[in-house]
Amino acid sequence: MPAAPKPEPKPEILAAFEAAKGFMPLGEGLALYAAAVEAGRLGLPLLEVGTYCGRSAILLADAAREAGVTALTVDHHRGSEEQQPGWEYHDPETVDPQIGLMDTLPTFRRTLHRAGLEDHVVALVGRSPQIAAFWGSPLGLVFIDGGHTDEHASGDYEGWAPHVAEGGLLLIHDVFPDPVDEFTGQAPYRVYLRALASGAFTEVSATDSLRVLRRTGAGI
């Protein structure tokens, strides 16, 4: 019996995703959306770490809307290491001219407004470990897509993976096994290996640099 087709976002949602600032390719976005739809069936919120300008939040929010749950997105909106001036992924349009620092929050809000999804997302503005420290509710999905240093990637994992409900999904973005990608993807790769080694998570799928794991045991 052939496998059921994976759910895909409606054309207008897909168009909003492709028009938004961000770095997630279409194939990974479709995999994220399918995972979010599946996780939404648990009836629990869907959370991402690393909002940037809202590109992936569009997909989480639409899946959350369809499931009748809420999407949550965590970011301090000052940009991660590789997005600062002088680095490859810096976008001058995201700099607040009054203070000279990155501020992606206004762009994120415009992104959601244009997609008609503002009512389905709660933006948690602050540093991931600070917010995770007082978080106390189970989550159907946690999508780790924040900073790419070991400190930040490990902090995101340690802060949020414990809240993934039984049967819920843990997604890790920018997983690059090749050591040549030390700056952009080795820390997420090490977190991915740690999750598998913990016995708490089992891999479901891999789409380019996106890994989808399911909680099948206790701990992290």
N, C-alpha and C positions, 0 to 999 in steps of 0.2 A: 504494500500500500504506500503510495507516494506521500512524502511529508507535506503537512499543511503549509501553504505559503506564509512567509513571515509578514507581519503587519507592516504597512508603510504609511507615512504621514500623507495627509491630503495635499494636493498640489499647491495650495496657497501656503501651507505650513512649510513645505519643502522649498518654495520660492523665498519665503522669509528667511529660512536657514541659510540658503545660498547667498542671499543679499547681505547678511549680517557680517560684521567684522569678526574675524576669528581664524583659527588654523585647522579645525577638524575637517578632513576630507569627507566627501559625500558617502563613500562606502562605510566608513566608521560611524558616520552619523546615522545611517540606516540601521546599523547593528545596535547602536545606542538606543534608538527609538524602539526597536523590537524588544530589547531587554527591558526597557521602561514599561512597555505595554504589559509584558509578562509579569513584572514585579508589581505593577499596579493592581493586579488581581488579589494581592494580599490585603488590600485595603489600608495600606500604610503609606506615609509620605515617602517621596523620592528625593534624595539629597545629592547635590553635587558640590565638590570642593574645587573652586577655581571658576569663577563666573566670567571673567574678562568682560567682553562686550555683549554676552548673551547668546552667542551662536548656538551652543549646545543646550542652553536653558530653554530655547524655543521648543526643542524636541521633547525635553522632559516635561515642560509645561503642558504641551498638547496631549502627551500620554497621560499625565496626571488628570487633565480635564476629562478625558474619555473615561478614566477609572473612577472619577469622583473623589480624588485625593488631592493633596497639595504638593507642589514641587518647591523645594528649598534650595537656595544657592548661596554658598559661603565665599566671601572674598573681601579683602581689605581695600581692593580697587586702586592700589598704588603700583600694581604691576609686579610680576615676578622678575627674577634676576635677568633673564634674557630679553626682557622688554624695556629695560632701562636705556637712556640715551647712550649711543655708541655701540649698542649691541644689535645683532642681526634682526631681532623681532620687534625693534622699537618702532612705534607709530607716533610721529609728532602730533597728530591730530588728537591723541588721547592725553596730552599734557594740558593741565590747567594753567593758563597764561598768567594768572594772578599770583600763584604761589610757585610755579615752575616745577611742580611734581605731577606725575601721572594721576589721572582720576578717570577711571573707566565707568564710574557709576552713572553719569548722565547719558553716556552712549548706551549702556545696558538698558536704562529705562526707556529710551527712545526705541530701542530694538523691540522690547516687549510691547510697547504701545502700538507700534506699526503692525505687529503680528496679532494684535487683539488678545493678548494673553496676560495682561497685567493682573487680572483678578485670580490667576491660578498659580502665581509664584510669590513666595515670601523671600525677600532678599535679606540675608543675614550679613551685615556689614561689620567686619572685624577680622581678626586673625584666627585662623582655623583652630589652633589649640585652645585659645581662650574661650571660644564658643563651645567647642567639644567638651570642655571641662565641666560645664554646667548642663550639658544636654542629657536628658534622662528618658527619652522615648524611643521605642523600636522604630526601625526604618525598613521599608521594603527594598530599597536600593540605595547604595552609596557609590557615587562615581568620583573617583580620585583623579583630579586633573589640575592640581595646583603647582607649587614650586618643584623644581627638578633637582634640588640638592638632597643629599641623604637626610639632612636635618628636617627639611620641610616634608618630603615624601613620607618618611618614617613617622613624623608627627601627625600627618593626616591619617595614616593607616592606624596608628595607635589610638588616635582620638575618636575615629568614626567607625572603624570595622567592628568594635564591640557592640555597636547598636544595630548591626544588620540582623534582622529577625531570622529565625529558622526558616529555611527555604528561600530567603531573600538573596539578592544579588549584590556582589561586590564587583565593580568595574574599575579597571586601572588603565589609564591612557598613557601614551608615549612610552610603551614598553619596547625597548630596543636592546636585544641581547648582545649586539656587536660592541666591543669595548671602544671602537672608534667614536661611538655616540655617547661618550662619558658625560658630556655636559647636558645633552638633551634627553637622554632616556635610560641611562644606566641605573639611576636611583629608583625610578619606577619599576625597572626590571628586578632590582633587588627586593623591592616590596612585594612584587608578584611572586618571586620565589619563596619569600618568607611566608606569604599567605598559603601557598601550596604545602610547604613544609610543616605548617602548624597543624594540619589535619582537620582544621575547621572549615576549609573551603576546597571545593572541587571545581576544576575548570570545565566550563560549559562550551566556550567558543573563543576563537581568536580571529580577529579581522584586522589585518595590517598591524598597527601598534596598539589596538584595543583588545584587552583581555576581559572576558566575562566569567566570573566564578560564582558558585552558589554555596551558601552556608549549609553544610551538611554535618557539622559537629560543633562542639562548644569551644570557646576561647578564641584567641587570635595568634 
